Each structure stands twice: as C-alpha cells, then as structure tokens.
Amino acid sequence: MTAIWRNTLTLVGATTLTFGMAHAQSPELSDPPAIEGDVVADHGSHTLRMGIGLSETSPQFLSSQYFGEILEQRTEGRITVNVFPNSQLGDDVQMMEMLQTGTLDMTYPSSSATTGYVQALSAFDLPFLLPSREAAIAVMQSDVAQEMLDGFEGTGLKALTFSENGYRQLSNSVRPVETPEDVAGQDVRGLSVRTMQNPVHLAIWEALGANPTPMAFGELFSALEQGVVDGQENPWSTILTSNFNEVQDYGTETRHVYTPFIMMLSERTWDRMAPEYQELVLEAARQSAEYEIQLSAEYDDWSREQLEARGMQITRLSDEQLAAFQDAVQPVYEEWAPRIGEDLIAEIQQIVEDASN
C-alpha cells in the first residue's frame, strides 16, 4: 500500500504538481496493478484528450491516468492520453456533446447525465435500488449493464465500461437532517438542494419536500458558498475532494442513490482506430475501471472520517430512520418504474437478490 497522492504528475494545461491533501494526513490507497500483456502492432499514433468532472485527487482521475499508462506501455507510446480534470472542458453534458462532434476524444460522465441517450440507465437513479456495493458491482458486470452500454450505438458515443461514482449522500449548510421532515422543513422552509439535470433525481427531492435545483457541477462550490442553494448530494469522496466541507456544515449518510460512471470514447475517434487498437482500448478501460472501483471503496470511508475531522457534522441514519426516507420516495417508483421498464427493474432486483445471498 502506498499513498498515491504523493506521486508527481504533469497535467495538460497545468504545471507539474505534487499531490497532497490540504491536511497532512492522506489516504493509503492501493497501487495500480502491474501492466500485463504484449505490445500490440504499430497501427499509427493517437493522442486522446479526455475530460473529466472531478479533481486530480479523485479515484476517477487516478484510474484515468492508469488507463493512459496501459495504452502507452502496450503501444510503446503510440497511444497517449491527456486528462483534463475539474470540468476544465465543460460539464458532463457538454463534454458528451463534444464527443459527438469529434472535438473531444473521451469523457467519463455519471450515468445520471446520460439517460437522455439510453433511457434504461435511469434505473440507476431509482432511490435505494442497490443496497450494497457488492450488489451494485454485480449489476454493473451483468448482461443487463452491457445492453445499456450497447444502447449508445449510433449516438456518436462509444460506451466502454462502468465504474463507481458511488453512493450519494446529502450535505447542507442549514441544519442536521435525520428525517424527511428535516429536508422538507416544518415551521421553516424546505432545503434547496442542487441536483443534476435528471428527472428522477428531481422527483426524489420533490418527494422529500426539498426544492431541487439543477446546476452544473463546476458551478456548485460557488453556489454553495454564496447561498444560492443550501445543499447538494454526492459521494463522500466527491464532497471531500471538492472541498464542499468548507461551505457545508452538515452531512447525512442517506445512501439514497448509487451512481456509476461510464467511460466513453467519441465514435469518430473509435472508428479511426485499427481493430487491434480498439480491442486494447476496451481492455484498458475495463482494467482501469476495476482499479477505480477499488480506489473508490478505499477512499469512501476515509473521506467520511476526514470530513468529520474537518468539522462537518455527519448523521448516520438508523434502520428505522432510513426506512422513513425509503417510504417517502415510493411515489418516485410509482411514477418512473413504468417509464424505465418494470421488467428491467425486476431483472436488476433479481441480480441484487442473488448477489446478497
């Protein structure tokens, strides 16, 4: 085990920097697996520009670097990947549009931003559908998930693989949240909560009595700092690496939605690659996704502990309290299950049940 943050990397459009958290303590994360496999034949050179939403200290970034290292080593430098973190090139939606036009080669959006292309992906946005990380991984590695990835065919986007964004948790700057009534407010107003531009997410927070406010991730810190919105919902690791604890006093471990990431390539870029390169890119994507899931698991609990150490008051819900949230969002299932596909949801629930036994 080694603290990867201490590695020195060069970012495109930025100076060389040495990773270090704002505080002295840093997580002990697993090294990337050794790169195995033969060097592939020479099919020309490609420089892939990849835009991601999260920071250079995130599992998403670290695994993207590993993806690039696999390609560079196994092509003897003929394929290189330049990663642009921190939404430098736009938000998830904007970067997917850039893939469609061929002005960007790769991106790594949350599945919640992709449902306009493949409606079935809305299943991941249903509240409390995936009760454990093990169940979520089983779903992401299933034939059902592969059919979702295949659904991007013809959209200008080549979906390569799923990885982990993680369980979304609530944070806010107004009050501790232990019940749905704390979200909705009783004698006070309901919380304004930033969400993604995703109709299922909006429905969840409306059902809880909040005022959901769609907003690009890159605008979120400023909006929280200026009080434009009271709160937001993201995995603990994202809350930490985005420094939201500087503008959010309260967190609640709701685990209301498990969201995957999807690594994507522009179809235009994909079509320019020789078949052997395509096979290698897909293999590297899957290997780096496995590493990203491992890092996310290691980072998640540590992130929560760090947020508490840095002053955030985090509420861990009891089973009874969690059941109250689950009951409050049942109308979301009633509205969205028929639209997403009840057979699809039943398939996912069966995978979850099998993974839990």
C-alpha positions as CSV (number, residue, x, y, z in Angstrom):
1,M,0.0,0.0,0.0
2,T,1.3,3.5,-0.8
3,A,-0.1,7.0,-0.7
4,I,-0.6,7.7,-4.4
5,W,-1.2,11.4,-3.7
6,R,2.5,11.8,-3.2
7,N,3.2,10.9,-6.9
8,T,4.2,13.8,-9.1
9,L,2.2,14.1,-12.4
10,T,2.1,16.5,-15.2
11,L,-1.4,17.7,-16.3
12,V,-2.1,19.1,-19.7
13,G,-2.7,22.9,-19.4
14,A,-1.2,23.0,-15.9
15,T,2.2,22.9,-14.3
16,T,3.7,19.9,-12.8
17,L,2.4,19.3,-9.3
18,T,2.8,17.0,-6.4
19,F,-0.4,15.7,-4.9
20,G,-1.0,16.5,-1.3
21,M,-4.2,17.0,0.6
22,A,-4.8,20.3,2.4
23,H,-4.2,18.5,5.6
24,A,-1.1,16.4,6.4
25,Q,-2.9,13.1,6.6
26,S,-3.5,11.3,3.3
27,P,-5.2,8.0,2.4
28,E,-3.3,4.9,1.9
29,L,-4.6,3.6,-1.4
30,S,-3.6,0.6,-3.4
31,D,-1.0,0.9,-6.2
32,P,-2.3,0.3,-9.7
33,P,-2.0,-3.3,-10.8
34,A,1.1,-4.2,-12.8
35,I,0.5,-3.7,-16.5
36,E,0.5,-7.0,-18.3
37,G,0.1,-8.1,-22.0
38,D,2.2,-7.9,-25.1
39,V,2.9,-4.7,-27.1
40,V,0.5,-4.5,-30.0
41,A,1.4,-3.9,-33.6
42,D,2.0,-0.4,-34.9
43,H,-1.3,1.0,-36.3
44,G,-0.3,4.6,-36.2
45,S,-0.4,7.2,-33.4
46,H,-3.3,8.7,-31.4
47,T,-3.3,11.4,-28.8
48,L,-6.6,11.1,-26.8
49,R,-7.9,14.2,-25.0
50,M,-10.1,13.1,-22.0
51,G,-12.2,15.5,-20.0
52,I,-13.5,14.5,-16.5
53,G,-15.5,16.4,-13.9
54,L,-13.6,15.6,-10.7
55,S,-10.3,16.8,-9.3
56,E,-6.8,15.4,-9.7
57,T,-7.0,13.8,-6.3
58,S,-10.1,11.7,-7.1
59,P,-10.2,8.0,-7.9
60,Q,-11.7,8.9,-11.3
61,F,-8.6,10.9,-12.2
62,L,-6.1,8.4,-10.8
63,S,-7.7,5.5,-12.7
64,S,-7.8,7.6,-15.9
65,Q,-4.1,8.1,-15.5
66,Y,-3.7,4.3,-15.2
67,F,-5.8,3.8,-18.3
68,G,-3.4,6.1,-20.2
69,E,-0.4,4.2,-18.8
70,I,-1.7,0.9,-20.0
71,L,-2.2,2.2,-23.5
72,E,1.1,4.0,-23.6
73,Q,3.1,1.0,-22.4
74,R,1.4,-1.5,-24.6
75,T,1.7,0.6,-27.8
76,E,5.3,1.9,-27.0
77,G,3.9,5.4,-26.8
78,R,1.9,5.4,-29.9
79,I,-1.4,6.0,-27.9
80,T,-1.2,8.6,-25.3
81,V,-4.0,10.1,-23.1
82,N,-4.1,13.6,-21.8
83,V,-6.6,14.0,-18.9
84,F,-8.2,17.4,-18.2
85,P,-9.7,17.3,-14.6
86,N,-12.0,19.7,-12.7
87,S,-14.6,20.2,-15.5
88,Q,-12.0,22.3,-17.4
89,L,-13.6,21.4,-20.7
90,G,-17.2,21.6,-19.6
91,D,-19.8,19.6,-17.6
92,D,-20.8,16.0,-18.4
93,V,-23.4,17.0,-20.9
94,Q,-21.2,19.5,-22.7
95,M,-18.3,17.0,-22.9
96,M,-20.6,14.3,-24.3
97,E,-21.7,16.8,-27.0
98,M,-18.0,17.4,-27.8
99,L,-17.5,13.7,-28.3
100,Q,-20.4,13.7,-30.7
101,T,-18.9,16.5,-32.8
102,G,-15.4,15.0,-32.5
103,T,-13.9,18.0,-30.7
104,L,-13.0,15.8,-27.7
105,D,-12.0,12.1,-27.7
106,M,-13.0,10.8,-24.2
107,T,-15.1,11.7,-21.2
108,Y,-16.2,9.9,-18.0
109,P,-19.7,11.1,-17.1
110,S,-22.1,10.0,-14.3
111,S,-24.7,7.7,-15.7
112,S,-27.3,10.2,-14.5
113,A,-26.2,12.6,-17.2
114,T,-26.6,10.0,-19.9
115,T,-30.2,9.0,-19.6
116,G,-31.3,11.2,-22.5
117,Y,-29.3,8.8,-24.7
118,V,-30.3,5.5,-23.1
119,Q,-33.5,5.6,-21.0
120,A,-32.7,2.3,-19.3
121,L,-29.8,4.0,-17.4
122,S,-32.4,5.8,-15.4
123,A,-32.8,2.6,-13.4
124,F,-29.5,3.5,-11.6
125,D,-31.2,6.7,-10.4
126,L,-34.1,5.0,-8.6
127,P,-33.7,5.5,-4.9
128,F,-32.4,2.7,-2.7
129,L,-32.4,0.2,-5.6
130,L,-28.9,-1.0,-4.9
131,P,-28.4,-1.7,-1.1
132,S,-24.7,-2.6,-1.2
133,R,-21.6,-2.0,-3.2
134,E,-21.4,-5.8,-3.9
135,A,-24.9,-5.7,-5.4
136,A,-24.0,-2.6,-7.4
137,I,-20.9,-4.2,-8.9
138,A,-22.9,-7.4,-9.7
139,V,-25.3,-5.2,-11.7
140,M,-22.6,-3.2,-13.5
141,Q,-20.9,-6.5,-14.6
142,S,-24.2,-8.1,-15.8
143,D,-25.6,-8.7,-19.2
144,V,-28.2,-6.1,-18.4
145,A,-25.5,-3.5,-17.9
146,Q,-23.8,-4.5,-21.2
147,E,-27.1,-4.0,-23.0
148,M,-27.2,-0.5,-21.6
149,L,-23.7,0.2,-22.9
150,D,-24.6,-1.2,-26.3
151,G,-27.6,1.1,-26.3
152,F,-25.3,4.1,-27.1
153,E,-24.7,2.7,-30.6
154,G,-25.5,5.3,-33.2
155,T,-25.4,8.2,-30.8
156,G,-21.9,9.3,-31.6
157,L,-20.8,7.9,-28.2
158,K,-18.9,4.6,-27.7
159,A,-19.6,3.5,-24.1
160,L,-16.7,1.3,-22.9
161,T,-17.4,0.3,-19.3
162,F,-19.0,1.2,-16.0
163,S,-17.1,2.2,-12.8
164,E,-18.0,3.6,-9.5
165,N,-19.2,7.1,-8.8
166,G,-20.7,5.8,-5.5
167,Y,-23.5,6.3,-3.0
168,R,-24.9,9.8,-3.0
169,Q,-25.1,11.5,0.4
170,L,-26.8,14.7,1.4
171,S,-24.9,17.7,2.8
172,N,-26.3,21.2,3.6
173,S,-25.4,24.4,5.4
174,V,-28.7,24.9,7.3
175,R,-29.5,22.1,9.8
176,P,-28.9,18.4,10.7
177,V,-31.1,16.1,8.7
178,E,-32.4,12.9,10.4
179,T,-35.8,12.6,8.9
180,P,-37.6,13.5,5.6
181,E,-39.3,16.3,7.7
182,D,-35.9,17.9,8.2
183,V,-35.5,18.1,4.4
184,A,-39.0,19.5,3.9
185,G,-38.9,21.8,6.8
186,Q,-41.8,22.0,9.3
187,D,-42.0,25.6,10.6
188,V,-39.2,26.6,8.3
189,R,-38.7,26.4,4.5
190,G,-37.5,23.2,2.8
191,L,-33.9,22.8,1.8
192,S,-32.8,23.9,-1.7
193,V,-30.7,21.1,-2.9
194,R,-28.5,21.1,-6.0
195,T,-29.2,18.1,-8.3
196,M,-28.1,17.0,-11.7
197,Q,-30.3,17.8,-14.6
198,N,-32.0,14.5,-14.2
199,P,-35.8,14.0,-13.9
200,V,-35.6,11.0,-11.5
201,H,-33.3,13.0,-9.1
202,L,-35.7,15.9,-9.3
203,A,-38.5,13.6,-8.4
204,I,-36.6,12.2,-5.4
205,W,-36.0,15.6,-3.8
206,E,-39.5,16.8,-4.6
207,A,-40.9,13.7,-2.9
208,L,-38.8,14.6,0.2
209,G,-40.1,18.1,0.2
210,A,-36.9,19.9,-0.9
211,N,-36.6,22.5,-3.6
212,P,-34.3,20.7,-6.1
213,T,-32.2,23.0,-8.2
214,P,-30.4,21.6,-11.3
215,M,-26.9,23.0,-11.8
216,A,-23.7,22.2,-13.5
217,F,-21.2,20.6,-11.1
218,G,-18.5,23.1,-12.0
219,E,-20.8,25.9,-10.7
220,L,-21.6,24.1,-7.4
221,F,-19.0,25.3,-5.0
222,S,-19.6,29.0,-5.7
223,A,-23.4,28.4,-5.4
224,L,-23.0,26.8,-2.0
225,E,-20.6,29.5,-0.9
226,Q,-22.9,32.3,-2.0
227,G,-26.0,30.6,-0.5
228,V,-27.7,30.2,-3.9
229,V,-28.5,26.6,-2.8
230,D,-28.5,25.1,0.8
231,G,-27.1,21.7,-0.1
232,Q,-26.1,19.1,-2.6
233,E,-25.8,15.3,-2.9
234,N,-22.7,13.4,-3.9
235,P,-20.4,10.6,-2.7
236,W,-18.3,11.4,0.4
237,S,-15.2,11.3,-1.8
238,T,-16.5,13.9,-4.2
239,I,-17.6,16.1,-1.2
240,L,-14.1,15.9,0.2
241,T,-12.0,16.3,-3.0
242,S,-14.3,19.3,-4.0
243,N,-13.8,20.9,-0.6
244,F,-17.6,21.2,0.0
245,N,-16.9,20.8,3.7
246,E,-15.7,24.4,3.6
247,V,-19.2,25.6,2.8
248,Q,-21.3,22.8,4.2
249,D,-21.7,22.2,8.0
250,Y,-23.9,19.1,7.9
251,G,-23.9,15.8,6.2
252,T,-26.3,12.8,6.3
253,E,-25.4,9.3,5.2
254,T,-28.5,8.7,3.2
255,R,-27.0,6.4,0.5
256,H,-30.2,7.2,-1.5
257,V,-28.7,6.5,-5.0
258,Y,-25.8,4.5,-6.2
259,T,-24.4,6.1,-9.4
260,P,-21.9,4.6,-11.8
261,F,-19.5,6.4,-14.0
262,I,-19.4,5.5,-17.7
263,M,-16.1,5.8,-19.6
264,M,-16.8,6.9,-23.1
265,L,-15.0,7.5,-26.4
266,S,-16.1,9.5,-29.4
267,E,-17.4,7.2,-32.1
268,R,-15.4,9.3,-34.6
269,T,-12.2,8.5,-32.6
270,W,-13.2,4.9,-32.2
271,D,-13.8,4.5,-36.0
272,R,-10.4,5.9,-36.8
273,M,-8.7,3.2,-34.7
274,A,-7.5,-0.1,-36.1
275,P,-9.4,-3.1,-34.7
276,E,-6.4,-4.2,-32.6
277,Y,-6.2,-0.7,-31.0
278,Q,-10.0,-0.8,-30.4
279,E,-9.6,-4.1,-28.5
280,L,-6.7,-2.7,-26.5
281,V,-8.7,0.4,-25.5
282,L,-11.6,-1.7,-24.4
283,E,-9.4,-3.9,-22.3
284,A,-7.6,-1.0,-20.8
285,A,-10.9,0.7,-19.9
286,R,-12.1,-2.4,-18.1
287,Q,-8.9,-2.8,-16.2
288,S,-8.8,0.8,-15.1
289,A,-12.5,0.6,-14.1
290,E,-11.7,-2.3,-11.8
291,Y,-9.0,-0.1,-10.2
292,E,-11.3,2.9,-9.9
293,I,-13.9,0.8,-8.1
294,Q,-11.2,-0.4,-5.7
295,L,-9.9,3.1,-5.1
296,S,-13.5,4.4,-4.5
297,A,-14.1,1.7,-1.9
298,E,-10.9,2.5,-0.1
299,Y,-11.5,6.3,-0.3
300,D,-15.1,6.4,0.7
301,D,-14.9,5.6,4.4
302,W,-11.7,7.6,4.7
303,S,-13.4,10.6,3.1
304,R,-16.3,10.5,5.6
305,E,-13.8,10.3,8.5
306,Q,-11.8,13.2,7.1
307,L,-15.0,15.3,6.6
308,E,-15.8,14.8,10.3
309,A,-12.3,15.6,11.3
310,R,-12.5,18.8,9.4
311,G,-15.7,19.9,11.2
312,M,-18.6,18.5,9.2
313,Q,-21.4,17.1,11.5
314,I,-22.4,13.8,9.9
315,T,-25.5,12.0,10.8
316,R,-25.6,8.2,10.4
317,L,-29.2,7.1,10.0
318,S,-30.6,4.1,11.9
319,D,-32.5,1.4,10.0
320,E,-35.7,3.0,11.2
321,Q,-34.7,6.4,10.1
322,L,-33.6,5.1,6.7
323,A,-36.9,3.3,6.3
324,A,-38.7,6.6,6.7
325,F,-36.7,8.0,3.7
326,Q,-37.5,4.9,1.7
327,D,-41.2,5.2,2.4
328,A,-41.1,8.9,1.4
329,V,-39.7,8.3,-2.0
330,Q,-42.1,5.4,-3.0
331,P,-44.0,7.8,-5.3
332,V,-40.8,8.0,-7.4
333,Y,-41.1,4.3,-8.2
334,E,-44.8,4.6,-9.0
335,E,-44.1,7.4,-11.5
336,W,-40.9,6.1,-13.0
337,A,-41.0,2.3,-13.0
338,P,-43.4,2.1,-15.9
339,R,-41.3,4.6,-17.9
340,I,-38.0,2.9,-17.3
341,G,-39.4,-0.6,-17.7
342,E,-40.8,-2.8,-14.9
343,D,-39.2,-5.9,-16.4
344,L,-35.8,-4.2,-16.4
345,I,-36.2,-3.2,-12.8
346,A,-37.2,-6.7,-11.9
347,E,-34.1,-8.1,-13.6
348,I,-31.9,-5.7,-11.6
349,Q,-33.7,-6.6,-8.4
350,Q,-33.1,-10.3,-9.1
351,I,-29.3,-9.6,-9.6
352,V,-29.3,-7.8,-6.3
353,E,-31.0,-10.6,-4.5
354,D,-28.6,-13.2,-6.0
355,A,-25.6,-11.0,-5.0
356,S,-27.0,-10.7,-1.5
357,N,-27.3,-14.4,-0.9
